[in-house]
Amino acid sequence: MRLSLLAVLVLVGCTDGATDDPTDTGKADADTDADTDADTDTEPDGDADGDGYADSVDCDDTRADVNPAVTVDVCNGRDDDCDGTADEDPDLTWYADGDEDGFGAAGTTGTVTCDAPGAAFAVNNADCDDGDAAVWPGADEVCDGVDNDCDAGVDDDSAFWIAFYADTDGDGAGSDTLVYGCDAASAGGATNAYDCDDANARDPVFVDAGGRRGARGTIGDPMSGIQDGIVSAPSCVVVNDGTYYEDIDFGGRDVVVESLNGSAFTSIVGTGRAPVVTLTSGETGVVRGFTITGGGGIQTTSVSSSFEGTEYVYYYYSYSTGGGVYVDKSYLTLEDVVITGNILPLNYGYYAGTSAYYYGGSAGGGIYAYGGELTLTDVDIVDNSASDGGAMVLYDVESVRGTRVRVWENSGDYPTIYTNYSAQAWENLILNSESTTYGYGGFYAAYGSVKMRNSTLVGNDYGVYAYDSEVEIDSTAITGNLYGLYDDSGSTSWTLTHNNVALNVNANYLGPSDATGVDGNISENPGFTAYSDDGDADNDTLTLTSRSAMVDAGNPASARNDTDGSVNDIGAFGGPNGSW
């Protein structure tokens, strides 16, 4: 009976947490049940972070890098070595950062602390210019003459380079070859592409209206006259904006003469005693970017006499050729040129009353070419005068190629464009408001060949007047003239495709067979944006309205598409070269 009671008392003691501490199966370092008895278990302390130190001595048992064995208490805001003090072993060196760009000055001695001594301090001392906040290791190396990224190179990041024109000969004029750098000097280039021979420092020769006679012809010391430049230049002459009062003669030299900014800014005004531009010695010349005016042509005179009745009668002859441009068996290219105001005398003949008769005339008010070759691109021929060919005379020229040429309001006695024995190819030609004294204003071709594409011939006496020639016309508008297509020889060969020959006053076709409805030829109102038959080309706009019958009615071959990729429009603004 006594044994049973003892057993009951023992069982009661094991469950009474308020009076006795039972055997603890946990830790020996803490008595968590708040009684007054000591724990009697023998289990070891816990090590939650696995760093080999029990939590009784590990001041942060959640981090393996914090324990009493740590030898250096680094700058991190923690007591790494569990000695009761945080960050007592600073491991950061701080350098003065005068420009506060995050990088200390290179070559300086730092201060070792956990926290920066002040605002203007940084930790990597590699700033090669601590007075410029835009300079620091890793910065973009921009084009400013500074080593921005502190790599000992200045302006050496090609991502920021720009293009220049190679200047191999160092004359300040660049070639067409591109070079790259932050500036022209470092790139070995120039800001212009004026040089036609970058291996010769004498090319180009520079001319300026404010230059001086006897100058070297450099950019800094330009000559004053274009003729001086032609005589001095091995290959090319560059002319600054301005007006130059002179006649120029290529004199057998193969030279390119080019203005800086084009015909709107640079003019050559002739003396009135000769053509403004002359090539007569078989040379090859280029004239680019000029207005040519004031020419008097080459004048030839002769006298003859005969005994008539009781006295001698004298006959005086005078003839002028080539007002603006004169070419004799030479090769000339004109680009971005305006030929205007070159006035030669019309035909005349009179009796002086003293047994003397005077006769005269002229040819080629704008251009006179005999033999050789002529290439015209973006050329305007306007308000010139001559008895034959107020705009131009082409005689026995081997090759004439004209692209985007505008001819209007020239005057004379006979056809405006007068050609004989010449091989011609015209594209995007405009011939407008040409009427002459005897009613022959327009395009005349005899004993030669003419190919004409995407052109507009409107408001003239004649569109095309041909005599014993071969004529091919494609995608061209011939409208509003007195006569459209005319052949008074009966022996001209006509090939007509995709043209609009319409509304010509007296006849659309006189001589050649009417081609309307054949090979894409039509006869419709042209539908110009603005046109009035008043003899004034200045108020005409010969582009097409969207409703024009000539839109997409030209040559359908894909190679002849307009510049916007659409099917060829008939007229001077259609085709692959129709961008004016």
C-alpha positions as CSV (number, residue, x, y, z in Angstrom):
1,M,0.0,0.0,0.0
2,R,2.8,2.4,0.8
3,L,4.5,1.6,-2.6
4,S,1.5,2.5,-4.5
5,L,1.2,5.9,-2.9
6,L,4.9,6.6,-3.6
7,A,4.3,5.8,-7.3
8,V,1.4,8.3,-7.4
9,L,3.5,11.0,-5.8
10,V,6.2,10.5,-8.3
11,L,3.8,10.7,-11.2
12,V,2.3,13.9,-9.8
13,G,5.9,15.5,-9.6
14,C,6.6,14.8,-13.2
15,T,3.7,16.9,-14.5
16,D,3.8,19.9,-12.1
17,G,5.7,22.6,-14.0
18,A,4.9,25.2,-11.3
19,T,6.9,23.6,-8.5
20,D,9.6,21.4,-10.0
21,D,11.9,21.5,-13.1
22,P,11.6,18.2,-15.0
23,T,14.4,16.7,-16.9
24,D,15.3,19.1,-19.9
25,T,15.9,17.5,-23.2
26,G,17.1,20.8,-24.7
27,K,20.0,22.9,-23.9
28,A,22.1,23.1,-20.7
29,D,22.8,26.9,-21.0
30,A,19.4,28.3,-20.3
31,D,16.5,27.5,-17.9
32,T,13.6,28.7,-20.0
33,D,10.8,27.6,-17.7
34,A,11.5,30.3,-15.1
35,D,11.6,28.0,-12.1
36,T,14.3,28.0,-9.4
37,D,15.8,24.6,-10.1
38,A,18.9,24.0,-12.2
39,D,18.7,22.0,-15.4
40,T,20.0,18.5,-15.1
41,D,20.4,17.6,-18.8
42,T,23.8,17.1,-20.5
43,E,22.9,18.0,-24.2
44,P,25.4,20.4,-26.1
45,D,24.5,24.0,-27.1
46,G,22.9,24.7,-30.6
47,D,25.0,26.0,-33.7
48,A,22.3,27.2,-36.2
49,D,24.7,28.8,-38.7
50,G,27.1,25.9,-38.8
51,D,30.3,27.9,-38.2
52,G,31.5,25.7,-35.3
53,Y,30.5,28.0,-32.5
54,A,27.6,27.4,-30.2
55,D,25.1,30.1,-29.8
56,S,26.2,30.7,-26.3
57,V,29.4,32.3,-27.6
58,D,28.4,33.2,-31.2
59,C,27.0,36.8,-31.2
60,D,25.0,36.1,-34.4
61,D,24.2,32.4,-34.9
62,T,22.4,33.3,-38.2
63,R,25.6,34.2,-40.1
64,A,28.5,31.9,-40.6
65,D,30.9,34.9,-41.1
66,V,30.2,36.2,-37.7
67,N,31.9,34.4,-34.8
68,P,34.8,34.7,-32.2
69,A,37.3,33.3,-34.7
70,V,37.0,36.3,-37.2
71,T,40.3,38.2,-37.1
72,V,39.3,41.4,-38.9
73,D,36.2,43.3,-38.1
74,V,35.5,44.9,-41.6
75,C,33.4,47.9,-42.4
76,N,29.9,46.6,-42.6
77,G,28.1,47.8,-39.5
78,R,28.4,44.4,-37.7
79,D,30.4,43.0,-34.8
80,D,32.1,40.4,-37.0
81,D,34.5,39.0,-34.3
82,C,32.0,39.0,-31.4
83,D,34.1,41.2,-29.2
84,G,31.3,43.6,-28.5
85,T,32.5,46.4,-30.9
86,A,31.6,46.8,-34.6
87,D,33.8,48.0,-37.4
88,E,37.0,48.4,-35.4
89,D,39.2,47.2,-38.2
90,P,38.4,49.7,-41.2
91,D,39.3,48.4,-44.6
92,L,38.3,51.2,-46.9
93,T,40.7,53.9,-48.2
94,W,39.1,57.2,-49.0
95,Y,40.6,59.7,-51.6
96,A,39.8,63.3,-52.0
97,D,37.2,63.7,-54.8
98,G,37.4,67.4,-55.7
99,D,34.9,67.3,-58.6
100,E,32.6,64.8,-56.8
101,D,32.3,62.5,-59.8
102,G,32.7,59.3,-57.6
103,F,36.4,59.0,-58.4
104,G,39.3,60.2,-56.2
105,A,42.3,62.1,-57.6
106,A,45.0,59.9,-59.1
107,G,48.3,59.7,-57.2
108,T,46.9,61.0,-53.9
109,T,47.3,59.4,-50.5
110,G,44.0,58.2,-49.0
111,T,42.5,58.0,-45.5
112,V,41.5,54.6,-44.1
113,T,38.1,54.6,-42.4
114,C,34.9,52.8,-42.6
115,D,32.9,55.9,-43.5
116,A,33.9,58.7,-45.9
117,P,35.6,61.6,-44.1
118,G,33.3,64.0,-45.9
119,A,31.1,64.4,-49.1
120,A,34.0,65.0,-51.5
121,F,35.7,61.6,-51.0
122,A,35.7,58.4,-53.1
123,V,37.2,54.8,-53.0
124,N,39.0,54.0,-56.7
125,N,42.0,56.9,-56.9
126,A,42.1,56.9,-60.7
127,D,40.6,60.3,-61.7
128,C,43.1,61.8,-64.2
129,D,41.4,65.3,-63.8
130,D,39.8,65.8,-60.4
131,G,38.8,69.3,-61.4
132,D,36.4,68.1,-64.2
133,A,33.3,66.1,-63.2
134,A,33.0,64.9,-66.9
135,V,36.3,63.1,-66.6
136,W,36.6,59.8,-64.8
137,P,37.5,56.1,-65.6
138,G,34.7,54.6,-67.7
139,A,33.3,57.9,-68.9
140,D,32.3,58.3,-72.6
141,E,35.3,59.5,-74.6
142,V,33.6,62.3,-76.5
143,C,35.2,64.7,-79.0
144,D,36.4,67.5,-76.9
145,G,40.2,67.3,-76.8
146,V,40.1,65.7,-73.3
147,D,40.9,62.2,-72.1
148,N,37.4,61.7,-70.7
149,D,37.8,58.1,-69.7
150,C,41.3,58.3,-68.2
151,D,42.8,55.7,-70.5
152,A,45.7,58.0,-71.7
153,G,44.0,58.4,-75.1
154,V,42.3,61.7,-76.2
155,D,39.2,61.6,-78.5
156,D,40.0,57.9,-79.3
157,D,36.5,56.4,-79.2
158,S,35.3,55.9,-82.8
159,A,31.7,55.8,-81.7
160,F,31.8,59.6,-81.4
161,W,33.8,60.3,-84.6
162,I,32.3,62.1,-87.6
163,A,33.1,61.9,-91.3
164,F,35.5,64.1,-93.2
165,Y,37.0,64.1,-96.7
166,A,40.5,62.7,-97.1
167,D,43.1,65.4,-97.6
168,T,46.2,63.4,-98.5
169,D,48.2,66.3,-99.9
170,G,47.3,68.6,-97.0
171,D,46.1,71.5,-99.1
172,G,42.9,72.0,-97.2
173,A,40.8,70.5,-100.0
174,G,39.3,67.0,-99.6
175,S,38.7,64.2,-102.0
176,D,35.6,62.0,-102.3
177,T,37.2,59.4,-99.9
178,L,35.8,59.5,-96.4
179,V,37.9,59.5,-93.3
180,Y,36.8,59.6,-89.7
181,G,37.8,61.4,-86.5
182,C,36.8,64.1,-84.0
183,D,38.1,66.9,-86.2
184,A,39.6,67.3,-89.7
185,A,43.1,67.5,-88.4
186,S,43.0,64.3,-86.4
187,A,41.2,62.5,-89.2
188,G,43.6,63.7,-91.8
189,G,40.8,65.2,-93.8
190,A,39.0,68.4,-94.8
191,T,35.4,69.6,-94.4
192,N,35.0,69.9,-98.2
193,A,35.4,67.6,-101.2
194,Y,36.8,70.2,-103.7
195,D,40.0,68.3,-104.6
196,C,40.1,66.6,-108.0
197,D,43.6,65.4,-107.4
198,D,44.4,64.7,-103.8
199,A,48.0,63.7,-104.6
200,N,48.8,67.1,-105.9
201,A,48.9,70.1,-103.5
202,R,48.5,72.5,-106.4
203,D,45.0,71.2,-107.0
204,P,42.6,72.8,-106.7
205,V,43.4,76.4,-107.3
206,F,41.1,78.7,-105.3
207,V,39.6,81.8,-106.7
208,D,37.8,84.6,-104.8
209,A,36.3,87.8,-106.1
210,G,38.2,89.5,-103.2
211,G,41.4,87.7,-103.9
212,R,44.6,89.2,-105.3
213,R,46.5,89.1,-108.6
214,G,49.6,87.0,-108.2
215,A,48.2,85.0,-105.3
216,R,49.2,81.4,-104.7
217,G,45.7,80.1,-105.3
218,T,45.4,78.4,-101.9
219,I,42.3,78.6,-99.6
220,G,44.1,81.2,-97.6
221,D,45.5,83.1,-100.5
222,P,43.1,82.8,-103.4
223,M,43.5,84.3,-106.9
224,S,41.1,87.0,-108.0
225,G,40.2,85.8,-111.5
226,I,38.9,82.5,-112.9
227,Q,41.1,82.8,-116.0
228,D,44.1,83.1,-113.7
229,G,43.0,79.9,-112.0
230,I,42.6,78.0,-115.3
231,V,46.1,79.0,-116.4
232,S,47.6,77.9,-113.0
233,A,45.6,74.8,-112.1
234,P,46.9,71.3,-113.0
235,S,43.3,69.9,-113.0
236,C,40.7,72.0,-111.2
237,V,39.6,75.4,-110.1
238,V,37.3,76.1,-107.1
239,V,35.5,79.5,-107.2
240,N,34.0,81.2,-104.2
241,D,30.6,83.0,-104.3
242,G,30.5,86.3,-106.2
243,T,30.4,88.0,-109.6
244,Y,33.4,87.7,-111.9
245,Y,33.7,90.2,-114.8
246,E,35.7,88.3,-117.4
247,D,35.7,86.0,-120.3
248,I,37.4,82.6,-119.8
249,D,39.2,80.5,-122.3
250,F,40.4,77.0,-121.4
251,G,43.3,77.4,-123.8
252,G,43.9,73.7,-124.4
253,R,43.9,72.8,-120.7
254,D,41.8,69.9,-119.4
255,V,40.3,71.6,-116.3
256,V,37.3,71.4,-114.0
257,V,36.0,74.9,-113.0
258,E,33.5,74.6,-110.1
259,S,31.8,77.1,-107.9
260,L,31.4,76.5,-104.2
261,N,27.6,76.9,-103.9
262,G,26.2,76.8,-107.4
263,S,24.7,79.0,-110.1
264,A,22.5,80.9,-107.8
265,F,25.5,82.4,-106.0
266,T,28.2,82.7,-108.6
267,S,28.1,84.5,-111.9
268,I,30.5,85.1,-114.8
269,V,29.7,88.3,-116.6
270,G,31.4,88.6,-120.0
271,T,33.0,91.6,-121.5
272,G,30.6,91.6,-124.5
273,R,33.5,91.2,-126.9
274,A,33.8,87.4,-126.9
275,P,32.0,84.3,-125.7
276,V,31.9,84.1,-121.9
277,V,33.3,80.5,-122.0
278,T,35.5,79.3,-124.9
279,L,37.0,75.9,-125.7
280,T,38.7,75.7,-129.2
281,S,41.8,73.5,-128.8
282,G,40.4,70.0,-128.4
283,E,40.5,70.2,-124.6
284,T,38.1,68.5,-122.1
285,G,36.5,71.0,-119.7
286,V,33.9,71.0,-117.0
287,V,32.0,74.1,-115.9
288,R,29.8,73.5,-112.8
289,G,27.7,75.9,-110.8
290,F,27.7,79.2,-112.6
291,T,25.4,81.8,-114.2
292,I,26.9,82.8,-117.6
293,T,25.8,86.1,-119.0
294,G,26.9,89.1,-121.0
295,G,28.6,87.3,-123.8
296,G,29.3,88.9,-127.2
297,G,30.4,85.9,-129.2
298,I,33.2,85.4,-131.6
299,Q,32.9,88.1,-134.3
300,T,34.1,87.6,-137.8
301,T,34.1,90.4,-140.4
302,S,34.9,90.6,-144.1
303,V,34.6,93.1,-146.9
304,S,34.2,92.7,-150.6
305,S,33.8,95.1,-153.5
306,S,32.6,95.2,-157.0
307,F,32.6,97.8,-159.8
308,E,29.0,98.7,-160.5
309,G,28.2,101.3,-163.0
310,T,30.6,104.1,-162.4
311,E,31.8,103.3,-159.0
312,Y,32.9,100.6,-156.7
313,V,30.3,99.2,-154.2
314,Y,31.6,97.8,-150.9
315,Y,29.9,95.0,-149.0
316,Y,30.7,94.7,-145.3
317,Y,29.8,91.5,-143.5
318,S,29.8,90.8,-139.8
319,Y,28.8,87.5,-138.0
320,S,28.8,86.6,-134.3
321,T,28.8,83.0,-132.9
322,G,28.5,81.6,-129.4
323,G,27.3,84.3,-127.0
324,G,27.5,82.4,-123.7
325,V,29.5,79.3,-124.7
326,Y,31.6,78.6,-127.7
327,V,32.9,75.1,-128.4
328,D,35.0,74.1,-131.4
329,K,36.0,70.4,-131.7
330,S,36.3,70.2,-127.9
331,Y,34.6,68.4,-125.1
332,L,32.5,70.3,-122.6
333,T,30.3,69.3,-119.7
334,L,28.0,71.9,-118.2
335,E,26.3,71.1,-114.8
336,D,24.1,73.4,-112.7
337,V,24.5,76.2,-115.2
338,V,22.2,79.1,-116.1
339,I,22.9,80.7,-119.5
340,T,21.1,84.0,-119.8
341,G,21.3,87.5,-121.2
342,N,23.8,86.7,-124.0
343,I,22.6,88.9,-126.8
344,L,23.9,88.6,-130.4
345,P,22.6,90.7,-133.3
346,L,19.8,89.4,-135.4
347,N,20.0,89.3,-139.2
348,Y,20.3,92.7,-140.8
349,G,21.2,94.3,-144.1
350,Y,21.1,97.9,-145.3
351,Y,22.5,100.4,-147.7
352,A,24.5,103.1,-146.1
353,G,24.0,105.6,-148.9
354,T,27.8,105.9,-149.7
355,S,28.1,102.9,-152.0
356,A,28.3,100.6,-149.0
357,Y,26.1,97.8,-147.9
358,Y,26.2,96.2,-144.4
359,Y,25.1,92.7,-143.6
360,G,25.2,90.8,-140.4
361,G,23.8,88.0,-138.4
362,S,24.6,85.5,-135.6
363,A,24.3,81.9,-134.4
364,G,24.1,80.3,-131.0
365,G,23.0,83.0,-128.5
366,G,23.4,80.7,-125.6
367,I,25.6,78.0,-126.9
368,Y,27.4,77.4,-130.2
369,A,29.1,74.0,-130.6
370,Y,30.9,72.7,-133.7
371,G,32.3,69.1,-133.5
372,G,33.4,67.5,-130.3
373,E,31.0,66.5,-127.6
374,L,28.6,68.4,-125.3
375,T,27.0,67.2,-122.1
376,L,24.4,69.3,-120.3
377,T,22.9,68.4,-116.9
378,D,20.6,70.8,-115.0
379,V,21.1,73.6,-117.4
380,D,18.7,76.6,-118.0
381,I,19.0,78.5,-121.2
382,V,16.8,81.6,-121.0
383,D,16.5,85.1,-122.6
384,N,19.4,84.8,-125.0
385,S,19.3,86.0,-128.6
386,A,20.7,85.2,-132.0
387,S,19.4,85.1,-135.6
388,D,20.0,81.3,-135.8
389,G,19.5,79.3,-132.6
390,G,18.7,81.9,-130.0
391,A,19.3,79.2,-127.4
392,M,21.8,77.0,-129.2
393,V,23.3,75.9,-132.5
394,L,24.9,72.4,-132.7
395,Y,26.7,71.6,-135.9
396,D,28.4,68.3,-136.6
397,V,28.6,67.5,-132.9
398,E,29.6,63.9,-132.3
399,S,27.5,63.5,-129.2
400,V,25.0,65.7,-127.4
401,R,23.5,64.5,-124.1
402,G,21.1,66.7,-122.3
403,T,19.4,65.9,-119.0
404,R,17.0,68.2,-117.2
405,V,17.6,71.1,-119.6
406,R,15.1,74.0,-119.7
407,V,14.9,76.3,-122.6
408,W,12.5,79.2,-122.7
409,E,11.9,82.8,-123.9
410,N,15.0,83.0,-126.1
411,S,14.6,85.2,-129.3
412,G,15.8,85.2,-132.9
413,D,14.9,84.9,-136.5
414,Y,15.0,81.1,-137.0
415,P,14.7,78.0,-134.8
416,T,15.5,78.3,-131.1
417,I,17.5,75.0,-131.0
418,Y,19.1,74.7,-134.4
419,T,21.0,71.4,-135.0
420,N,22.7,70.0,-138.1
421,Y,24.6,66.7,-138.6
422,S,24.6,66.0,-134.9
423,A,23.8,62.9,-132.8
424,Q,21.6,64.0,-129.8
425,A,20.0,62.4,-126.8
426,W,17.7,64.5,-124.7
427,E,15.9,63.5,-121.5
428,N,13.7,65.7,-119.3
429,L,14.0,68.6,-121.7
430,I,11.6,71.5,-121.4
431,L,11.1,73.8,-124.4
432,N,8.6,76.5,-123.6
433,S,7.4,79.8,-125.2
434,E,9.8,79.9,-128.1
435,S,8.6,82.1,-130.9
436,T,10.9,83.8,-133.4
437,T,10.7,86.5,-136.0
438,Y,9.9,84.2,-138.9
439,G,7.9,81.7,-136.9
440,Y,10.4,78.9,-136.5
441,G,10.8,78.9,-132.8
442,G,11.2,75.4,-131.4
443,F,13.5,72.4,-131.9
444,Y,15.0,71.9,-135.4
445,A,17.1,68.9,-136.5
446,A,18.6,68.3,-140.0
447,Y,20.7,65.5,-141.3
448,G,21.2,64.0,-137.8
449,S,19.7,61.8,-135.2
450,V,17.5,62.8,-132.2
451,K,16.5,60.7,-129.3
452,M,14.1,62.4,-126.9
453,R,12.5,60.9,-123.8
454,N,10.3,62.3,-121.0
455,S,10.3,65.9,-122.3
456,T,7.8,68.7,-122.6
457,L,7.6,70.9,-125.7
458,V,4.8,73.5,-125.2
459,G,3.8,76.9,-126.5
460,N,6.4,77.1,-129.3
461,D,6.1,77.7,-133.0
462,Y,7.2,74.1,-133.6
463,G,7.5,71.2,-131.2
464,V,10.0,69.2,-133.4
465,Y,10.8,70.3,-136.9
466,A,12.9,67.6,-138.6
467,Y,14.6,67.4,-142.0
468,D,16.1,64.2,-143.4
469,S,16.9,62.8,-139.9
470,E,16.2,59.9,-137.6
471,V,13.9,60.9,-134.7
472,E,12.9,58.7,-131.8
473,I,10.5,60.3,-129.2
474,D,9.2,58.5,-126.2
475,S,7.0,59.6,-123.2
476,T,7.0,63.2,-124.3
477,A,4.3,65.9,-124.3
478,I,4.1,68.0,-127.5
479,T,1.2,70.3,-127.0
480,G,0.0,73.9,-127.5
481,N,2.5,74.6,-130.2
482,L,1.5,76.0,-133.7
483,Y,2.7,72.7,-135.1
484,G,3.4,69.5,-133.1
485,L,5.6,67.3,-135.3
486,Y,6.7,68.5,-138.7
487,D,8.7,67.1,-141.5
488,D,9.1,69.0,-144.8
489,S,11.5,66.6,-146.3
490,G,9.4,63.5,-146.3
491,S,12.6,61.5,-145.6
492,T,12.7,61.6,-141.8
493,S,12.4,58.3,-140.0
494,W,10.0,58.7,-137.0
495,T,9.7,56.3,-134.1
496,L,7.0,57.5,-131.7
497,T,6.0,55.7,-128.5
498,H,3.9,56.7,-125.4
499,N,3.7,60.3,-126.3
500,N,0.9,62.9,-125.9
501,V,0.7,65.0,-129.1
502,A,-2.4,67.2,-128.6
503,L,-4.0,70.6,-129.0
504,N,-1.3,72.0,-131.4
505,V,-3.0,74.9,-133.2
506,N,-2.4,74.1,-136.9
507,A,-1.6,70.4,-136.8
508,N,-0.5,67.7,-134.4
509,Y,1.2,65.8,-137.2
510,L,2.4,67.4,-140.4
511,G,4.6,65.0,-142.4
512,P,4.8,62.1,-140.0
513,S,1.7,59.8,-139.8
514,D,-0.7,60.4,-137.0
515,A,0.3,58.0,-134.3
516,T,-2.6,58.5,-131.9
517,G,-3.8,55.1,-130.5
518,V,-0.7,53.3,-131.7
519,D,2.3,52.2,-129.5
520,G,0.9,54.0,-126.5
521,N,0.5,57.4,-128.1
522,I,-2.4,59.5,-127.0
523,S,-3.9,62.9,-127.8
524,E,-5.3,64.4,-124.6
525,N,-5.4,67.6,-122.7
526,P,-2.1,67.5,-120.8
527,G,-3.5,68.5,-117.4
528,F,-0.5,70.7,-116.4
529,T,-0.7,72.2,-112.9
530,A,-0.6,75.7,-114.4
531,Y,-0.3,76.8,-118.1
532,S,-1.4,79.8,-120.1
533,D,-0.7,80.4,-123.7
534,D,0.6,83.9,-123.3
535,G,4.2,83.5,-124.4
536,D,5.4,83.9,-120.8
537,A,7.0,80.8,-119.4
538,D,7.5,82.3,-115.9
539,N,3.8,81.8,-115.0
540,D,3.7,78.1,-116.2
541,T,4.0,75.1,-113.9
542,L,4.4,72.0,-116.1
543,T,4.0,69.4,-113.5
544,L,0.9,67.3,-113.8
545,T,-2.3,67.3,-111.8
546,S,-3.5,64.0,-110.4
547,R,-6.2,63.8,-113.0
548,S,-3.9,64.3,-116.0
549,A,-4.2,61.7,-118.7
550,M,-0.4,61.7,-118.8
551,V,0.0,60.2,-115.3
552,D,1.3,56.7,-115.5
553,A,0.9,56.8,-119.3
554,G,4.5,56.8,-120.3
555,N,6.9,54.0,-121.1
556,P,5.8,51.0,-118.9
557,A,9.2,49.4,-118.6
558,S,10.2,49.2,-115.0
559,A,13.6,50.7,-115.8
560,R,11.7,53.8,-116.9
561,N,9.6,54.2,-113.7
562,D,9.4,57.6,-112.1
563,T,11.6,58.5,-109.2
564,D,8.9,57.5,-106.7
565,G,8.7,54.0,-108.2
566,S,5.4,54.5,-110.0
567,V,4.8,53.9,-113.7
568,N,6.4,56.5,-116.0
569,D,4.5,59.8,-116.4
570,I,4.6,61.4,-119.8
571,G,6.5,64.7,-119.7
572,A,9.6,66.3,-118.4
573,F,8.9,65.4,-114.7
574,G,8.5,61.7,-115.4
575,G,11.0,58.9,-115.7
576,P,14.0,58.0,-113.6
577,N,15.7,61.4,-114.0
578,G,12.6,63.5,-113.5
579,S,13.6,65.0,-110.2
580,W,14.0,68.7,-110.7
